[in-house]
Amino acid sequence: MRFLQFDTDGISHYFHVLLVILIALILAFTRSQDGLNNLRAVTVTAASVLEEPVSNFRVYRNALKTNAYLQQQNILLQDELSRIRSIEKENEELKSLLSLDKSYTYPLQIARVVTKQLNTLNNSLSVNLGSNDGIQRGMPLINSDGLIGKVILVANNYSQIMPLSHPLFHVSAQLQESKANGIITWDISSPSHLIMDYVPKTVLVDTGMVVQTSGLGNEFPAGIPIGQVIDFRSQEGTNTQQLKIRPLSQLNEVTEGFIVLFNSDTNLVQLNNEFNQLFE
């Protein structure tokens, strides 16, 4: 019988070879540790140089996104602030109108301005009240500051207003202090002002005096503020003086007001018409 035999010499040879290789590798790694460290340092530096532009681009892109977001938020906040200011102003105006409603002798109907044209000779306003609300031609539109204009056209639910700043607008007025009378018209040469004519020269006039409706002519009720005197001068060849008036109501800022439910006395109107016919 034959027995299997192992070549122990060959195995010993392989073992020696592996041991030598292992020792060589250990010695190689041990002796070149500084080199490996230098290689690692170079690699890290190169990676950092290559990564820096990418990182900067990433930061720039994030900054752009953040800036766009902040701009959007700023627009929203500005819009919110504008609406708050508008609401606050509207509340103040409504409070003034409510106090006016309590102190006025004639019935008042609150109206909101829905259209506005103030950049031509034929300036006009439109309000959201009409014949269905009892509005009639000739009724004055006022706010807490004073007279704005008068109704000239009436539809079912809307009315058109002729403002103070219209070439055809005129109203009988008086100085609040002296009760001296005159006629108010628009100063076309100075669109933001009015003119008061036919004030006697004997009447003492000073800047700051308040002008109001006189009630003469049976057109408007008396006592509606119109404006303040800012200048005055004598009219040559006459016994009267002309006053320059700054309106109390700023038409560009008007959003709400009251229509005074004032109707002219038809008997007086008829009497005046009959008087005028006597001289035709």
MIDOSE-1310 file (N, C-alpha, C; in nm, 2 decimals, decimal comma, always signed):
residues 280
mrfl	+0,09/-0,12/+0,00/+0,00/+0,00/+0,00/+0,09/+0,12/+0,00; +0,04/+0,22/-0,09/+0,12/+0,34/-0,09/+0,05/+0,45/-0,02; +0,12/+0,54/+0,06/+0,07/+0,65/+0,13/+0,09/+0,78/+0,06; -0,01/+0,88/+0,07/+0,01/+1,01/+0,02/+0,12/+1,09/+0,10
qfdt	+0,20/+1,15/+0,03/+0,31/+1,22/+0,09/+0,31/+1,37/+0,05; +0,33/+1,46/+0,14/+0,33/+1,60/+0,11/+0,47/+1,65/+0,09; +0,48/+1,74/+0,00/+0,62/+1,80/-0,03/+0,64/+1,91/+0,07; +0,69/+1,88/+0,19/+0,71/+1,98/+0,29/+0,81/+2,09/+0,25
dgis	+0,90/+2,05/+0,17/+1,01/+2,14/+0,12/+0,94/+2,25/+0,04; +0,84/+2,21/-0,05/+0,78/+2,31/-0,14/+0,69/+2,41/-0,06; +0,62/+2,35/+0,04/+0,54/+2,44/+0,12/+0,63/+2,53/+0,20; +0,73/+2,49/+0,25/+0,83/+2,57/+0,33/+0,88/+2,68/+0,24
hyfh	+0,90/+2,65/+0,11/+0,95/+2,75/+0,02/+0,85/+2,86/-0,01; +0,72/+2,82/-0,03/+0,62/+2,92/-0,05/+0,60/+3,01/+0,08; +0,61/+2,94/+0,19/+0,59/+3,02/+0,32/+0,70/+3,12/+0,33; +0,82/+3,08/+0,30/+0,93/+3,18/+0,31/+0,91/+3,30/+0,21
vllv	+0,87/+3,26/+0,09/+0,85/+3,37/-0,01/+0,74/+3,47/+0,04; +0,63/+3,42/+0,09/+0,52/+3,50/+0,15/+0,57/+3,59/+0,26; +0,65/+3,53/+0,35/+0,70/+3,60/+0,46/+0,79/+3,71/+0,42; +0,87/+3,69/+0,32/+0,96/+3,79/+0,27/+0,88/+3,91/+0,21
ilia	+0,78/+3,87/+0,13/+0,70/+3,97/+0,07/+0,63/+4,06/+0,17; +0,57/+3,99/+0,27/+0,50/+4,07/+0,38/+0,60/+4,16/+0,45; +0,72/+4,11/+0,48/+0,82/+4,19/+0,55/+0,86/+4,31/+0,46; +0,87/+4,28/+0,33/+0,91/+4,39/+0,23/+0,80/+4,50/+0,23
lila	+0,67/+4,45/+0,23/+0,56/+4,55/+0,22/+0,56/+4,64/+0,35; +0,58/+4,57/+0,46/+0,58/+4,64/+0,59/+0,69/+4,74/+0,59; +0,81/+4,70/+0,55/+0,92/+4,79/+0,54/+0,89/+4,91/+0,44; +0,83/+4,88/+0,33/+0,80/+4,98/+0,23/+0,71/+5,09/+0,28
ftrs	+0,60/+5,04/+0,34/+0,50/+5,13/+0,40/+0,56/+5,21/+0,51; +0,64/+5,15/+0,59/+0,69/+5,21/+0,71/+0,79/+5,32/+0,67; +0,88/+5,29/+0,57/+0,98/+5,38/+0,53/+0,93/+5,50/+0,45; +0,81/+5,47/+0,38/+0,76/+5,58/+0,29/+0,64/+5,65/+0,35
qdgl	+0,63/+5,65/+0,48/+0,51/+5,71/+0,55/+0,52/+5,86/+0,52; +0,64/+5,92/+0,53/+0,64/+6,07/+0,50/+0,60/+6,10/+0,36; +0,64/+6,01/+0,26/+0,60/+6,03/+0,12/+0,45/+6,02/+0,11; +0,39/+5,92/+0,18/+0,25/+5,91/+0,17/+0,18/+6,03/+0,23
nnlr	+0,23/+6,08/+0,34/+0,17/+6,20/+0,40/+0,18/+6,32/+0,31; +0,30/+6,33/+0,24/+0,31/+6,44/+0,14/+0,21/+6,42/+0,02; +0,20/+6,30/-0,02/+0,10/+6,27/-0,13/-0,04/+6,31/-0,08; -0,07/+6,27/+0,04/-0,20/+6,30/+0,09/-0,22/+6,46/+0,09
avtv	-0,12/+6,53/+0,14/-0,13/+6,67/+0,15/-0,15/+6,74/+0,01; -0,07/+6,69/-0,09/-0,08/+6,74/-0,22/-0,22/+6,71/-0,28; -0,27/+6,59/-0,25/-0,40/+6,56/-0,30/-0,51/+6,64/-0,24; -0,50/+6,66/-0,10/-0,60/+6,75/-0,04/-0,59/+6,89/-0,09
taas	-0,47/+6,94/-0,11/-0,46/+7,08/-0,17/-0,52/+7,09/-0,31; -0,49/+6,99/-0,39/-0,54/+6,99/-0,53/-0,70/+6,99/-0,52; -0,75/+6,90/-0,44/-0,89/+6,89/-0,43/-0,95/+7,02/-0,38; -0,89/+7,09/-0,28/-0,94/+7,21/-0,23/-0,94/+7,32/-0,34
vlee	-0,83/+7,32/-0,42/-0,82/+7,42/-0,53/-0,94/+7,40/-0,63; -0,96/+7,27/-0,66/-1,06/+7,23/-0,76/-1,20/+7,26/-0,70; -1,22/+7,24/-0,57/-1,35/+7,25/-0,51/-1,39/+7,40/-0,48; -1,29/+7,49/-0,47/-1,32/+7,63/-0,44/-1,41/+7,70/-0,54
pvsn	-1,38/+7,69/-0,67/-1,47/+7,75/-0,77/-1,61/+7,69/-0,76; -1,62/+7,56/-0,74/-1,75/+7,50/-0,73/-1,82/+7,55/-0,61; -1,75/+7,56/-0,50/-1,81/+7,60/-0,37/-1,85/+7,75/-0,38; -1,77/+7,83/-0,45/-1,80/+7,97/-0,47/-1,93/+7,99/-0,56
frvy	-1,94/+7,91/-0,66/-2,06/+7,91/-0,75/-2,18/+7,87/-0,67; -2,16/+7,77/-0,58/-2,28/+7,72/-0,50/-2,32/+7,83/-0,41; -2,22/+7,90/-0,34/-2,26/+8,01/-0,26/-2,33/+8,13/-0,33; -2,27/+8,16/-0,45/-2,33/+8,26/-0,54/-2,47/+8,23/-0,58
rnal	-2,50/+8,10/-0,61/-2,63/+8,06/-0,65/-2,73/+8,07/-0,53; -2,68/+8,03/-0,42/-2,76/+8,04/-0,30/-2,79/+8,19/-0,26; -2,69/+8,27/-0,28/-2,71/+8,42/-0,26/-2,81/+8,48/-0,35; -2,81/+8,43/-0,48/-2,91/+8,48/-0,58/-3,05/+8,44/-0,53
ktna	-3,06/+8,31/-0,49/-3,20/+8,27/-0,45/-3,24/+8,34/-0,32; -3,15/+8,37/-0,23/-3,19/+8,44/-0,11/-3,22/+8,58/-0,14; -3,15/+8,65/-0,24/-3,18/+8,79/-0,28/-3,32/+8,80/-0,34; -3,35/+8,70/-0,43/-3,48/+8,70/-0,50/-3,59/+8,68/-0,40
ylqq	-3,57/+8,59/-0,30/-3,67/+8,57/-0,20/-3,69/+8,70/-0,11; -3,58/+8,77/-0,08/-3,59/+8,89/+0,00/-3,66/+9,00/-0,07; -3,63/+9,01/-0,20/-3,70/+9,11/-0,29/-3,85/+9,08/-0,29; -3,88/+8,96/-0,31/-4,02/+8,92/-0,31/-4,09/+8,96/-0,18
qnil	-4,02/+8,93/-0,07/-4,08/+8,96/+0,06/-4,09/+9,11/+0,08; -3,99/+9,18/+0,03/-3,99/+9,33/+0,04/-4,11/+9,39/-0,03; -4,14/+9,34/-0,15/-4,25/+9,38/-0,23/-4,38/+9,35/-0,16; -4,40/+9,24/-0,10/-4,52/+9,20/-0,03/-4,53/+9,29/+0,10
lqde	-4,43/+9,32/+0,17/-4,43/+9,40/+0,28/-4,47/+9,55/+0,25; -4,41/+9,59/+0,13/-4,44/+9,73/+0,09/-4,59/+9,74/+0,05; -4,64/+9,64/-0,02/-4,78/+9,63/-0,05/-4,87/+9,63/+0,07; -4,83/+9,55/+0,17/-4,91/+9,54/+0,29/-4,91/+9,68/+0,37
lsri	-4,79/+9,74/+0,37/-4,78/+9,87/+0,43/-4,86/+9,98/+0,36; -4,86/+9,97/+0,23/-4,94/+10,07/+0,15/-5,09/+10,05/+0,18; -5,14/+9,92/+0,19/-5,28/+9,90/+0,21/-5,32/+9,94/+0,36; -5,23/+9,92/+0,45/-5,25/+9,96/+0,59/-5,27/+10,11/+0,60
rsie	-5,17/+10,18/+0,53/-5,18/+10,33/+0,53/-5,31/+10,38/+0,46; -5,35/+10,31/+0,35/-5,47/+10,35/+0,28/-5,59/+10,33/+0,37; -5,60/+10,21/+0,44/-5,71/+10,19/+0,53/-5,71/+10,29/+0,64; -5,59/+10,32/+0,70/-5,59/+10,42/+0,81/-5,64/+10,55/+0,76
kene	-5,60/+10,60/+0,64/-5,64/+10,73/+0,59/-5,79/+10,72/+0,57; -5,84/+10,61/+0,51/-5,99/+10,60/+0,49/-6,07/+10,60/+0,62; -6,01/+10,54/+0,72/-6,08/+10,54/+0,85/-6,09/+10,68/+0,91; -5,98/+10,75/+0,89/-5,98/+10,89/+0,94/-6,08/+10,98/+0,87
elks	-6,08/+10,96/+0,74/-6,18/+11,03/+0,66/-6,32/+11,00/+0,69; -6,35/+10,87/+0,72/-6,48/+10,82/+0,75/-6,52/+10,88/+0,89; -6,43/+10,88/+0,98/-6,46/+10,94/+1,11/-6,49/+11,09/+1,10; -6,42/+11,16/+1,02/-6,45/+11,30/+0,99/-6,59/+11,32/+0,93
llsl	-6,62/+11,23/+0,84/-6,76/+11,23/+0,78/-6,87/+11,20/+0,88; -6,84/+11,11/+0,97/-6,94/+11,08/+1,07/-6,97/+11,19/+1,16; -6,86/+11,26/+1,20/-6,88/+11,38/+1,29/-6,95/+11,49/+1,21; -6,92/+11,50/+1,08/-6,99/+11,60/+1,00/-7,14/+11,57/+0,99
dksy	-7,17/+11,44/+0,97/-7,31/+11,40/+0,96/-7,39/+11,44/+1,09; -7,32/+11,43/+1,20/-7,39/+11,46/+1,33/-7,42/+11,61/+1,35; -7,33/+11,69/+1,29/-7,34/+11,84/+1,31/-7,41/+11,91/+1,20; -7,45/+11,85/+1,09/-7,51/+11,92/+0,98/-7,66/+11,92/+1,00
typl	-7,72/+12,03/+0,95/-7,87/+12,05/+0,97/-7,95/+11,98/+0,86; -7,89/+11,97/+0,74/-7,96/+11,90/+0,63/-7,93/+11,75/+0,62; -8,02/+11,67/+0,57/-7,99/+11,53/+0,56/-7,87/+11,51/+0,46; -7,79/+11,41/+0,50/-7,67/+11,38/+0,42/-7,67/+11,24/+0,37
qiar	-7,62/+11,21/+0,25/-7,61/+11,08/+0,20/-7,47/+11,05/+0,16; -7,41/+10,95/+0,23/-7,27/+10,93/+0,20/-7,25/+10,87/+0,07; -7,14/+10,91/+0,00/-7,12/+10,87/-0,14/-6,97/+10,84/-0,16; -6,94/+10,74/-0,24/-6,80/+10,70/-0,27/-6,77/+10,75/-0,42
vvtk	-6,66/+10,81/-0,44/-6,61/+10,85/-0,57/-6,57/+10,73/-0,65; -6,63/+10,70/-0,76/-6,60/+10,58/-0,84/-6,52/+10,62/-0,97; -6,53/+10,74/-1,02/-6,44/+10,78/-1,13/-6,40/+10,93/-1,10; -6,29/+10,97/-1,16/-6,23/+11,10/-1,14/-6,16/+11,15/-1,26
qlnt	-6,19/+11,26/-1,31/-6,12/+11,32/-1,42/-6,09/+11,47/-1,39; -5,96/+11,50/-1,36/-5,92/+11,63/-1,31/-5,81/+11,69/-1,39; -5,78/+11,64/-1,51/-5,67/+11,69/-1,58/-5,71/+11,76/-1,71; -5,84/+11,80/-1,72/-5,89/+11,87/-1,84/-5,97/+11,99/-1,79
lnns	-6,02/+12,07/-1,89/-6,11/+12,18/-1,86/-6,24/+12,13/-1,81; -6,29/+12,02/-1,87/-6,42/+11,96/-1,83/-6,39/+11,86/-1,72; -6,34/+11,90/-1,61/-6,32/+11,81/-1,49/-6,45/+11,76/-1,44; -6,44/+11,64/-1,39/-6,57/+11,58/-1,33/-6,53/+11,47/-1,24
lsvn	-6,63/+11,43/-1,15/-6,63/+11,32/-1,06/-6,76/+11,24/-1,08; -6,75/+11,11/-1,05/-6,87/+11,03/-1,05/-6,88/+10,96/-0,91; -7,00/+10,95/-0,86/-7,03/+10,89/-0,73/-7,13/+10,78/-0,74; -7,13/+10,69/-0,64/-7,21/+10,57/-0,65/-7,35/+10,59/-0,60
lgsn	-7,41/+10,71/-0,61/-7,55/+10,74/-0,57/-7,62/+10,80/-0,69; -7,75/+10,77/-0,70/-7,83/+10,82/-0,81/-7,97/+10,85/-0,77; -8,06/+10,85/-0,87/-8,20/+10,88/-0,85/-8,27/+10,78/-0,75; -8,22/+10,66/-0,76/-8,27/+10,56/-0,67/-8,24/+10,59/-0,52
dgiq	-8,14/+10,67/-0,50/-8,11/+10,71/-0,36/-8,16/+10,85/-0,33; -8,24/+10,91/-0,41/-8,30/+11,04/-0,38/-8,21/+11,15/-0,43; -8,11/+11,13/-0,51/-8,02/+11,24/-0,55/-8,09/+11,31/-0,67; -8,07/+11,44/-0,67/-8,13/+11,53/-0,77/-8,02/+11,63/-0,82
rgmp	-8,04/+11,68/-0,94/-7,95/+11,78/-1,00/-7,94/+11,90/-0,91; -7,82/+11,95/-0,90/-7,80/+12,08/-0,82/-7,76/+12,05/-0,68; -7,77/+11,93/-0,63/-7,73/+11,90/-0,49/-7,58/+11,91/-0,47; -7,53/+11,98/-0,36/-7,39/+11,99/-0,34/-7,33/+11,86/-0,29
lins	-7,20/+11,84/-0,33/-7,12/+11,73/-0,27/-7,01/+11,79/-0,18; -7,00/+11,74/-0,06/-6,91/+11,80/+0,04/-6,83/+11,69/+0,11; -6,73/+11,72/+0,18/-6,66/+11,63/+0,27/-6,63/+11,71/+0,40; -6,55/+11,65/+0,49/-6,53/+11,71/+0,62/-6,45/+11,84/+0,60
dgli	-6,38/+11,87/+0,49/-6,31/+11,99/+0,47/-6,40/+12,10/+0,41; -6,49/+12,07/+0,32/-6,57/+12,17/+0,27/-6,64/+12,13/+0,14; -6,67/+12,23/+0,05/-6,74/+12,20/-0,07/-6,65/+12,14/-0,18; -6,71/+12,04/-0,25/-6,64/+11,97/-0,35/-6,69/+12,01/-0,49
gkvi	-6,82/+12,01/-0,50/-6,89/+12,04/-0,63/-7,04/+12,02/-0,62; -7,10/+12,01/-0,73/-7,25/+11,99/-0,73/-7,29/+11,88/-0,84; -7,40/+11,82/-0,81/-7,45/+11,72/-0,90/-7,51/+11,79/-1,03; -7,47/+11,74/-1,15/-7,51/+11,79/-1,27/-7,59/+11,69/-1,36
lvan	-7,56/+11,56/-1,34/-7,63/+11,45/-1,41/-7,66/+11,34/-1,32; -7,78/+11,28/-1,33/-7,82/+11,18/-1,24/-7,87/+11,06/-1,32; -7,82/+10,94/-1,29/-7,87/+10,81/-1,34/-7,93/+10,74/-1,23; -7,97/+10,61/-1,25/-8,04/+10,54/-1,15/-7,95/+10,52/-1,02
nysq	-7,83/+10,48/-1,05/-7,74/+10,44/-0,94/-7,61/+10,52/-0,93; -7,59/+10,62/-1,02/-7,47/+10,70/-1,02/-7,51/+10,84/-1,06; -7,42/+10,93/-1,01/-7,44/+11,08/-1,04/-7,30/+11,13/-1,08; -7,31/+11,23/-1,17/-7,18/+11,30/-1,22/-7,18/+11,44/-1,15
impl	-7,06/+11,47/-1,10/-7,04/+11,59/-1,02/-6,95/+11,69/-1,10; -7,00/+11,81/-1,10/-6,91/+11,92/-1,15/-6,83/+11,98/-1,03; -6,70/+11,96/-1,03/-6,62/+12,01/-0,92/-6,60/+12,16/-0,92; -6,54/+12,21/-0,81/-6,51/+12,35/-0,81/-6,41/+12,39/-0,92
shpl	-6,33/+12,30/-0,96/-6,23/+12,33/-1,07/-6,29/+12,30/-1,21; -6,40/+12,37/-1,24/-6,46/+12,36/-1,37/-6,50/+12,50/-1,42; -6,48/+12,53/-1,55/-6,50/+12,67/-1,59/-6,64/+12,72/-1,57; -6,74/+12,63/-1,57/-6,88/+12,67/-1,56/-6,93/+12,67/-1,41
fhvs	-6,84/+12,63/-1,32/-6,88/+12,63/-1,18/-6,88/+12,77/-1,12; -6,99/+12,80/-1,05/-6,99/+12,93/-0,97/-7,09/+12,91/-0,86; -7,06/+12,98/-0,75/-7,14/+12,97/-0,63/-7,14/+13,11/-0,56; -7,25/+13,14/-0,50/-7,26/+13,26/-0,42/-7,19/+13,23/-0,29
aqlq	-7,09/+13,32/-0,25/-7,01/+13,30/-0,13/-7,00/+13,43/-0,04; -6,95/+13,41/+0,08/-6,93/+13,52/+0,17/-6,81/+13,50/+0,25; -6,75/+13,61/+0,30/-6,65/+13,60/+0,40/-6,71/+13,56/+0,53; -6,65/+13,46/+0,60/-6,71/+13,41/+0,72/-6,71/+13,52/+0,83
eska	-6,60/+13,61/+0,83/-6,59/+13,71/+0,94/-6,69/+13,83/+0,92; -6,69/+13,88/+0,80/-6,76/+14,00/+0,77/-6,90/+13,98/+0,70; -6,92/+13,86/+0,65/-7,04/+13,83/+0,58/-7,05/+13,90/+0,45; -6,94/+13,96/+0,40/-6,94/+14,03/+0,27/-6,96/+13,92/+0,16
ngii	-7,04/+13,95/+0,06/-7,08/+13,86/-0,04/-6,99/+13,87/-0,17; -6,99/+13,77/-0,24/-6,92/+13,77/-0,37/-6,95/+13,64/-0,45; -6,89/+13,62/-0,56/-6,91/+13,50/-0,65/-6,78/+13,43/-0,66; -6,79/+13,30/-0,64/-6,67/+13,21/-0,65/-6,67/+13,15/-0,79
twdi	-6,56/+13,15/-0,86/-6,54/+13,08/-0,98/-6,40/+13,02/-0,98; -6,37/+12,93/-1,08/-6,24/+12,87/-1,09/-6,14/+12,96/-1,16; -6,02/+12,96/-1,11/-5,91/+13,04/-1,17/-5,84/+12,95/-1,27; -5,88/+12,96/-1,40/-5,82/+12,88/-1,50/-5,67/+12,90/-1,52
ssps	-5,63/+13,02/-1,49/-5,48/+13,05/-1,50/-5,40/+12,99/-1,39; -5,47/+12,96/-1,28/-5,40/+12,89/-1,17/-5,49/+12,78/-1,12; -5,49/+12,66/-1,18/-5,59/+12,56/-1,16/-5,61/+12,51/-1,02; -5,52/+12,53/-0,93/-5,53/+12,49/-0,80/-5,60/+12,59/-0,71
hlim	-5,65/+12,70/-0,77/-5,71/+12,81/-0,69/-5,84/+12,85/-0,74; -5,91/+12,93/-0,66/-6,04/+12,99/-0,70/-6,03/+13,14/-0,69; -6,13/+13,20/-0,75/-6,14/+13,35/-0,75/-6,27/+13,39/-0,69; -6,27/+13,49/-0,60/-6,39/+13,55/-0,55/-6,40/+13,69/-0,60
dyvp	-6,50/+13,72/-0,68/-6,52/+13,86/-0,74/-6,63/+13,93/-0,66; -6,64/+14,06/-0,69/-6,75/+14,15/-0,65/-6,75/+14,18/-0,50; -6,64/+14,16/-0,43/-6,63/+14,20/-0,29/-6,60/+14,35/-0,28; -6,69/+14,43/-0,21/-6,67/+14,57/-0,20/-6,53/+14,61/-0,15
ktvl	-6,48/+14,72/-0,20/-6,35/+14,77/-0,15/-6,35/+14,81/-0,01; -6,47/+14,85/+0,04/-6,48/+14,89/+0,18/-6,47/+14,78/+0,28; -6,47/+14,66/+0,23/-6,47/+14,54/+0,32/-6,32/+14,51/+0,35; -6,29/+14,50/+0,48/-6,16/+14,46/+0,52/-6,13/+14,31/+0,50
vdtg	-6,03/+14,29/+0,42/-5,99/+14,15/+0,38/-5,85/+14,12/+0,43; -5,82/+14,00/+0,47/-5,69/+13,96/+0,51/-5,67/+13,82/+0,48; -5,54/+13,78/+0,46/-5,51/+13,64/+0,42/-5,55/+13,55/+0,54; -5,59/+13,43/+0,51/-5,63/+13,33/+0,61/-5,78/+13,33/+0,64
mvvq	-5,85/+13,44/+0,59/-6,00/+13,44/+0,61/-6,07/+13,33/+0,54; -6,17/+13,27/+0,60/-6,25/+13,16/+0,55/-6,36/+13,21/+0,46; -6,38/+13,15/+0,35/-6,49/+13,18/+0,26/-6,59/+13,06/+0,26; -6,72/+13,09/+0,27/-6,82/+12,98/+0,28/-6,94/+13,02/+0,19
tsgl	-7,02/+12,92/+0,17/-7,14/+12,95/+0,09/-7,23/+13,05/+0,16; -7,30/+13,14/+0,08/-7,38/+13,24/+0,15/-7,53/+13,20/+0,16; -7,57/+13,10/+0,07/-7,71/+13,07/+0,07/-7,79/+13,15/-0,02; -7,73/+13,26/-0,07/-7,81/+13,35/-0,17/-7,82/+13,28/-0,30
gnef	-7,93/+13,30/-0,37/-7,95/+13,23/-0,49/-8,02/+13,10/-0,48; -8,05/+13,06/-0,35/-8,12/+12,94/-0,33/-8,06/+12,82/-0,40; -7,93/+12,82/-0,41/-7,87/+12,71/-0,48/-7,81/+12,61/-0,38; -7,73/+12,66/-0,28/-7,67/+12,58/-0,18/-7,71/+12,63/-0,04
pagi	-7,71/+12,54/+0,06/-7,74/+12,59/+0,19/-7,62/+12,68/+0,24; -7,65/+12,77/+0,33/-7,54/+12,86/+0,37/-7,45/+12,79/+0,47; -7,32/+12,84/+0,48/-7,23/+12,79/+0,58/-7,14/+12,68/+0,54; -7,14/+12,63/+0,41/-7,05/+12,53/+0,37/-6,91/+12,59/+0,34
pigq	-6,81/+12,55/+0,41/-6,67/+12,61/+0,39/-6,63/+12,58/+0,24; -6,56/+12,68/+0,18/-6,51/+12,67/+0,05/-6,36/+12,67/+0,04; -6,30/+12,78/+0,11/-6,16/+12,79/+0,10/-6,11/+12,91/+0,19; -5,98/+12,94/+0,18/-5,92/+13,05/+0,25/-5,86/+13,15/+0,16
vidf	-5,86/+13,27/+0,20/-5,80/+13,38/+0,12/-5,65/+13,37/+0,13; -5,58/+13,37/+0,02/-5,44/+13,37/+0,01/-5,38/+13,50/-0,05; -5,47/+13,58/-0,12/-5,43/+13,70/-0,18/-5,55/+13,78/-0,22; -5,53/+13,91/-0,23/-5,64/+14,00/-0,28/-5,59/+14,13/-0,34
rsqe	-5,67/+14,19/-0,43/-5,63/+14,31/-0,50/-5,75/+14,38/-0,54; -5,74/+14,52/-0,55/-5,85/+14,60/-0,60/-5,86/+14,58/-0,75; -5,98/+14,59/-0,80/-6,01/+14,58/-0,95/-6,02/+14,72/-1,00; -5,93/+14,76/-1,09/-5,93/+14,89/-1,15/-6,06/+14,93/-1,22
gtnt	-6,10/+15,05/-1,19/-6,23/+15,10/-1,26/-6,35/+15,05/-1,19; -6,34/+14,98/-1,08/-6,46/+14,94/-1,01/-6,45/+14,97/-0,86; -6,55/+14,95/-0,79/-6,55/+14,96/-0,64/-6,54/+14,83/-0,57; -6,49/+14,73/-0,64/-6,48/+14,60/-0,58/-6,33/+14,55/-0,58
qqlk	-6,31/+14,44/-0,51/-6,18/+14,38/-0,51/-6,19/+14,23/-0,54; -6,08/+14,17/-0,59/-6,08/+14,03/-0,62/-6,00/+13,95/-0,53; -6,05/+13,84/-0,48/-5,98/+13,76/-0,38/-5,93/+13,63/-0,44; -5,81/+13,58/-0,41/-5,76/+13,45/-0,46/-5,78/+13,36/-0,34
irpl	-5,85/+13,24/-0,37/-5,89/+13,15/-0,27/-5,82/+13,01/-0,29; -5,77/+12,96/-0,18/-5,72/+12,82/-0,18/-5,83/+12,73/-0,13; -5,88/+12,63/-0,22/-5,99/+12,54/-0,17/-5,95/+12,46/-0,05; -6,04/+12,44/+0,04/-6,01/+12,35/+0,15/-6,02/+12,20/+0,12
sqln	-6,10/+12,17/+0,02/-6,11/+12,03/-0,02/-6,01/+12,01/-0,14; -5,92/+11,91/-0,12/-5,82/+11,87/-0,22/-5,88/+11,77/-0,31; -5,92/+11,80/-0,43/-5,99/+11,71/-0,52/-5,91/+11,59/-0,55; -5,78/+11,60/-0,56/-5,70/+11,48/-0,59/-5,71/+11,37/-0,48
evte	-5,74/+11,41/-0,36/-5,74/+11,32/-0,25/-5,88/+11,28/-0,21; -5,98/+11,33/-0,27/-6,12/+11,30/-0,24/-6,15/+11,15/-0,28; -6,20/+11,07/-0,18/-6,25/+10,94/-0,21/-6,39/+10,91/-0,17; -6,43/+10,98/-0,06/-6,57/+10,98/-0,01/-6,62/+11,12/+0,02
gfiv	-6,75/+11,13/+0,03/-6,81/+11,25/+0,06/-6,95/+11,24/+0,10; -7,02/+11,35/+0,12/-7,16/+11,35/+0,14/-7,23/+11,43/+0,04; -7,35/+11,38/-0,02/-7,43/+11,47/-0,10/-7,54/+11,52/+0,00; -7,55/+11,66/+0,00/-7,64/+11,73/+0,08/-7,78/+11,72/+0,01
lfns	-7,88/+11,66/+0,08/-8,01/+11,65/+0,02/-8,08/+11,78/+0,04; -8,04/+11,88/-0,04/-8,09/+12,01/-0,03/-8,16/+12,04/-0,16; -8,29/+12,08/-0,16/-8,37/+12,11/-0,28/-8,40/+12,26/-0,28; -8,37/+12,32/-0,39/-8,41/+12,46/-0,40/-8,56/+12,48/-0,38
dtnl	-8,59/+12,59/-0,32/-8,73/+12,63/-0,31/-8,79/+12,67/-0,44; -8,88/+12,58/-0,49/-8,94/+12,60/-0,62/-9,01/+12,74/-0,63; -9,08/+12,78/-0,53/-9,15/+12,91/-0,53/-9,05/+13,02/-0,56; -8,94/+13,02/-0,49/-8,84/+13,13/-0,51/-8,78/+13,12/-0,65
vqln	-8,75/+13,00/-0,70/-8,70/+12,98/-0,83/-8,80/+13,04/-0,93; -8,93/+13,01/-0,92/-9,03/+13,06/-1,01/-9,04/+13,21/-1,00; -9,03/+13,26/-0,88/-9,04/+13,41/-0,87/-8,92/+13,48/-0,93; -8,80/+13,42/-0,92/-8,68/+13,48/-0,99/-8,70/+13,47/-1,14
nefn	-8,75/+13,36/-1,19/-8,77/+13,35/-1,33/-8,87/+13,45/-1,39; -8,98/+13,47/-1,31/-9,08/+13,57/-1,35/-9,02/+13,71/-1,35; -8,94/+13,74/-1,25/-8,88/+13,87/-1,25/-8,79/+13,89/-1,37; -8,71/+13,79/-1,40/-8,62/+13,81/-1,52/-8,70/+13,82/-1,65
qlfe	-8,82/+13,76/-1,66/-8,90/+13,77/-1,78/-8,95/+13,91/-1,80; -8,96/+13,99/-1,69/-9,01/+14,12/-1,70/-8,92/+14,21/-1,79; -8,79/+14,18/-1,79/-8,70/+14,26/-1,86/-8,65/+14,20/-1,99; -8,71/+14,10/-2,03/-8,67/+14,03/-2,16/-8,74/+14,11/-2,28
